[in-house]
């Protein structure tokens, strides 16, 4: 659960709480699984992000948190030569 400081941060920026994101899904008639599939993420990981079980420091969980506006940040574009890396 978010603490009061985190809730204030959500009010100071365009960030949202997990409850707000879930309410938006509900209003749009979209499931978490539908959103995850449309954005290329596994539904279990989106569930973990929304429940707070994922730390969202890097990788896919970070991307999900940023896309859902749960976290202030940005997504680094993949390097053009990513496929060539060992």
C-alpha positions as CSV (number, residue, x, y, z in Angstrom):
1,X,0.0,0.0,0.0
2,X,1.2,3.5,-0.8
3,X,2.2,5.7,2.1
4,X,1.0,9.3,2.5
5,X,4.1,10.8,1.0
6,X,3.6,8.6,-2.1
7,X,0.0,9.7,-2.3
8,X,1.0,13.4,-2.1
9,X,3.5,12.7,-4.9
10,X,0.7,11.4,-7.1
11,X,-1.2,14.6,-6.5
12,X,1.7,16.8,-7.3
13,X,2.3,15.2,-10.7
14,X,0.4,13.3,-13.3
15,X,1.1,10.1,-11.5
16,X,-1.7,7.7,-10.5
17,X,-2.3,5.3,-7.7
18,X,-2.8,1.6,-8.5
19,X,-6.4,2.1,-7.4
20,X,-6.9,4.9,-10.0
21,X,-5.4,2.7,-12.7
22,X,-7.7,-0.2,-11.8
23,X,-10.7,2.3,-11.8
24,X,-9.7,3.5,-15.3
25,X,-9.6,-0.1,-16.6
26,X,-13.0,-0.6,-15.1
27,X,-14.5,2.6,-16.6
28,X,-13.0,1.6,-20.0
29,X,-14.3,-1.9,-19.8
30,X,-10.8,-3.3,-20.3
31,X,-9.2,-6.0,-18.3
32,X,-5.6,-6.0,-17.0
33,X,-5.0,-9.0,-19.3
34,X,-6.3,-7.1,-22.3
35,X,-4.1,-4.1,-21.6
36,X,-1.1,-6.3,-21.0
37,X,-1.6,-8.2,-24.3
38,X,-2.1,-5.0,-26.2
39,X,1.2,-3.6,-24.9
40,X,3.2,-6.8,-25.2
41,X,3.6,-7.6,-21.5
42,X,2.6,-10.7,-19.5
43,X,-0.5,-10.2,-17.5
44,X,1.1,-11.7,-14.3
45,X,3.7,-8.9,-14.4
46,X,1.2,-6.1,-14.8
47,X,-0.7,-7.7,-11.8
48,X,2.5,-7.7,-9.8
49,X,3.2,-4.0,-10.6
50,X,-0.4,-3.0,-9.6
51,X,-0.2,-5.0,-6.4
52,X,3.2,-3.6,-5.4
53,X,4.9,-7.0,-5.5
54,X,7.2,-5.8,-8.3
55,X,9.8,-3.2,-7.4
56,X,9.7,-1.5,-10.8
57,X,13.3,-0.4,-10.7
58,X,14.3,-1.6,-14.2
59,X,13.2,-3.7,-17.1
60,X,9.7,-4.6,-18.0
61,X,8.2,-3.8,-14.6
62,X,9.7,-0.3,-14.8
63,X,8.2,0.1,-18.3
64,X,4.8,-1.0,-17.1
65,X,4.8,1.4,-14.2
66,X,5.8,4.3,-16.4
67,X,3.2,3.5,-19.0
68,X,0.5,3.2,-16.4
69,X,1.8,6.5,-14.8
70,X,2.4,4.8,-11.5
71,X,6.0,6.0,-11.6
72,X,7.7,9.1,-12.8
73,X,10.3,8.1,-15.4
74,X,11.0,7.3,-19.0
75,X,11.6,4.3,-21.1
76,X,15.0,4.0,-22.8
77,X,14.8,3.1,-26.4
78,X,16.4,-0.2,-27.3
79,X,19.8,0.1,-28.9
80,X,19.8,-0.4,-32.7
81,X,22.4,-3.2,-32.4
82,X,20.6,-5.0,-29.5
83,X,20.2,-8.1,-31.6
84,X,24.0,-8.2,-32.2
85,X,24.9,-8.2,-28.6
86,X,26.1,-11.5,-27.1
